[in-house]
Amino acid sequence: MALFDATSSPTGKSYMTTEQRVALVTGGAGGIGREITRGLLAHGYIVYLTSRHADTAERAAARLTAETSAGTPLPSVLDVTEEESLVGLIERVAQRHGRLDVLVNNAGVYLEAPHRQPASPTLAQEQSVAMVRESLETNLLGAYRLTQLAAPLMQRHRFGRVVNVSSGSGQLADMGGGDVGYRLSKAALNALTRVFAAELADSGILVNALCPGWVQSDVGGPAAPRTPAEGADTAIWLATLPDDGPTGGFFRHRAPIAW
């Protein structure tokens, strides 16, 4: 499966200036991201499945196409830490469709994950600023910049859903020690959710965050108790909220949780 070009899908169908809902899922090639993509395809969305590597995006898109009759995702290269990559993809979405309705900021890193080898320092007294910065670049600033770029496209049609895949590790109400880069990046992502929700109030754009739980994935590791499909459920729900749905909230299992 080739990467999506400027005017057509892999099947040759034109998508220029479509009225069909368009979604973009970062980190969409595996785990939760792939299941979010599957769910949005089932809802009838055109879905950009993004990964940092072309071959990874293409394989994930081919797998989903083989597994579901709901549609074919559009594999696209996106590095959320690179300005040129972010701007380039949003410009292509605008040129092809004239709209972007859903942004799922799912791409993330958990550098302190216990299954990673060799183990990384997790304590605030031990972890380097460089390691914290890497977490912030991916988990926070990538989502920040992409939301900045996506919002004008959503405002064109006064409709949008921004979904930030966060973590209970970022809850101030239950903040503990360890995993400092991951905790800081997710707490800041939660704050970003509140800021954008407030600034985009009454625009038709709903901005929410979720904790998917401990999920089997590259981030969560093989010992996690929840499947990727279970982890993706709340994200899909938030991405398809009705116009009177919540905004500026933090959710787990489709229920509000404390910040």
Summary of the structure (lengths in Angstrom):
residues: 259
radius of gyration: 17.3
end to end distance: 41.4
largest distance: 54.6
contacts: 897
relative contact order: 0.14
helix: 41%
strand: 16%
